[in-house]
Amino acid sequence: MATKKNQEIKALSTEELQQELSANETQLNKMKFDNAVTGLDNPLQIRETRRDVARIKTELRSREMSEMTESQIAKRSKIRARRAKKR
């Protein structure tokens, strides 16, 4: 079941997602710094912002994967198989 945030993220365009990602990453870094220096009223905001960044990155990556051609996907699968052998 998709959460409201996920539905909102899927509705945004790719450019809007990239802008949102940049803003959230900046906000996350500022919050981490402020928490280390003075402490935040609600430190759980850091977790929420971090998860929002992850949600946006996931959506951007899924859009990138959906635009790949069959040959690009096949090449990616070969690279992943080679990495699995190294482990």
Secondary structure, DSSP 8 states (H G I E B T S, - for coil): ---HHHHHHHHS-HHHHHHHHHHHHHHHHHHHHHHHHT--S-THHHHHHHHHHHHHHHHHHHHHHHT--HHHHHHHHHHHHHHHHH-
